[in-house]
Amino acid sequence: MENTTIMVSKRFHDWLMSKGKKGESYEGILKRMLKPEYLRDLEQ
């Protein structure tokens, strides 16, 4: 899989990190936070 970079503020980065579990990727955190209907779109 190809990776990319998105720019976020330091404040948002810190908030996102606070929502993660030990060893969890940013992608994992964001997918867990998405509404199920958005995840279905991603899987198609």
MDAnalysis code that builds the backbone (N, CA, C; Angstrom):
import MDAnalysis as mda
import numpy as np

u = mda.Universe.empty(132, n_residues=44, atom_resindex=np.repeat(np.arange(44), 3), trajectory=True)
u.add_TopologyAttr("name", ["N", "CA", "C"] * 44)
u.add_TopologyAttr("resid", np.arange(1, 45))
u.add_TopologyAttr("resname", ["MET", "GLU", "ASN", "THR", "THR", "ILE", "MET", "VAL", "SER", "LYS", "ARG", "PHE", "HIS", "ASP", "TRP", "LEU", "MET", "SER", "LYS", "GLY", "LYS", "LYS", "GLY", "GLU", "SER", "TYR", "GLU", "GLY", "ILE", "LEU", "LYS", "ARG", "MET", "LEU", "LYS", "PRO", "GLU", "TYR", "LEU", "ARG", "ASP", "LEU", "GLU", "GLN"])
u.atoms.positions = np.array([
    [0.845, -1.181, 0.000],
    [0.000, 0.000, 0.000],
    [0.892, 1.246, 0.000],
    [0.495, 2.225, -0.762],
    [1.216, 3.486, -0.834],
    [0.779, 4.389, 0.325],
    [1.702, 5.133, 0.901],
    [1.399, 6.054, 1.997],
    [1.465, 7.489, 1.511],
    [0.845, 8.376, 2.258],
    [0.868, 9.804, 1.962],
    [0.930, 10.571, 3.278],
    [1.139, 11.855, 3.194],
    [1.235, 12.711, 4.374],
    [0.132, 13.756, 4.334],
    [-0.493, 13.996, 5.481],
    [-1.457, 15.092, 5.581],
    [-0.988, 16.021, 6.684],
    [-1.202, 17.306, 6.482],
    [-0.786, 18.303, 7.457],
    [-1.926, 18.568, 8.442],
    [-1.607, 18.533, 9.731],
    [-2.569, 18.880, 10.777],
    [-1.847, 19.761, 11.781],
    [-2.613, 20.506, 12.543],
    [-2.008, 21.365, 13.566],
    [-1.418, 20.503, 14.684],
    [-0.493, 21.058, 15.415],
    [0.100, 20.367, 16.562],
    [-0.979, 20.018, 17.577],
    [-1.920, 20.924, 17.756],
    [-3.012, 20.691, 18.714],
    [-3.835, 19.471, 18.302],
    [-4.187, 19.380, 16.998],
    [-4.959, 18.234, 16.528],
    [-4.140, 16.962, 16.628],
    [-2.884, 17.016, 16.280],
    [-1.990, 15.861, 16.383],
    [-1.965, 15.331, 17.814],
    [-1.779, 16.229, 18.767],
    [-1.728, 15.823, 20.174],
    [-3.057, 15.217, 20.620],
    [-4.164, 15.820, 20.181],
    [-5.485, 15.290, 20.523],
    [-5.657, 13.892, 19.946],
    [-5.283, 13.722, 18.672],
    [-5.405, 12.427, 18.020],
    [-4.575, 11.380, 18.749],
    [-3.356, 11.723, 19.106],
    [-2.497, 10.797, 19.834],
    [-3.116, 10.395, 21.173],
    [-3.817, 11.321, 21.809],
    [-4.427, 11.017, 23.106],
    [-5.573, 10.014, 22.966],
    [-6.118, 9.879, 21.762],
    [-7.218, 8.950, 21.520],
    [-6.721, 7.561, 21.134],
    [-5.435, 7.436, 20.827],
    [-4.885, 6.169, 20.373],
    [-4.547, 5.225, 21.505],
    [-4.420, 3.966, 21.129],
    [-3.986, 2.927, 22.050],
    [-2.512, 2.656, 21.788],
    [-1.814, 2.116, 22.748],
    [-0.383, 1.872, 22.604],
    [-0.090, 1.073, 21.331],
    [0.792, 1.623, 20.501],
    [1.193, 0.957, 19.279],
    [0.238, 1.114, 18.103],
    [-0.879, 1.808, 18.307],
    [-1.864, 1.971, 17.240],
    [-1.401, 3.036, 16.245],
    [-1.626, 2.786, 14.968],
    [-1.240, 3.739, 13.929],
    [-2.264, 4.878, 13.851],
    [-1.847, 5.969, 13.207],
    [-2.788, 7.074, 12.979],
    [-3.977, 6.565, 12.170],
    [-3.703, 5.748, 11.172],
    [-4.772, 5.199, 10.345],
    [-5.739, 4.374, 11.203],
    [-5.208, 3.578, 12.106],
    [-6.046, 2.777, 12.985],
    [-6.932, 3.629, 13.878],
    [-6.360, 4.696, 14.424],
    [-7.134, 5.605, 15.279],
    [-8.265, 6.232, 14.484],
    [-7.945, 6.761, 13.308],
    [-8.949, 7.442, 12.507],
    [-10.037, 6.486, 12.029],
    [-9.668, 5.286, 11.612],
    [-10.675, 4.310, 11.174],
    [-11.605, 3.943, 12.316],
    [-11.059, 3.803, 13.517],
    [-11.891, 3.460, 14.669],
    [-12.881, 4.582, 14.980],
    [-12.507, 5.827, 14.679],
    [-13.348, 6.973, 14.996],
    [-14.382, 7.279, 13.912],
    [-14.212, 6.718, 12.721],
    [-15.136, 6.999, 11.624],
    [-16.498, 6.342, 11.844],
    [-17.527, 7.000, 11.343],
    [-18.861, 6.405, 11.365],
    [-18.856, 5.188, 10.462],
    [-19.604, 4.142, 10.805],
    [-19.616, 2.907, 10.013],
    [-19.905, 3.118, 8.532],
    [-20.795, 4.060, 8.196],
    [-21.124, 4.265, 6.779],
    [-19.927, 4.802, 5.990],
    [-19.058, 5.560, 6.632],
    [-17.857, 6.049, 5.948],
    [-16.856, 4.914, 5.746],
    [-16.760, 4.029, 6.714],
    [-15.871, 2.877, 6.567],
    [-16.325, 1.969, 5.433],
    [-17.642, 1.807, 5.280],
    [-18.149, 0.971, 4.178],
    [-17.720, 1.569, 2.833],
    [-17.770, 2.895, 2.700],
    [-17.328, 3.544, 1.462],
    [-15.850, 3.246, 1.198],
    [-15.050, 3.248, 2.226],
    [-13.621, 3.022, 2.105],
    [-13.321, 1.597, 1.655],
    [-14.124, 0.652, 2.098],
    [-13.889, -0.762, 1.798],
    [-14.337, -1.151, 0.397],
    [-15.106, -0.327, -0.278],
    [-15.603, -0.659, -1.618],
    [-14.566, -0.434, -2.683],
])
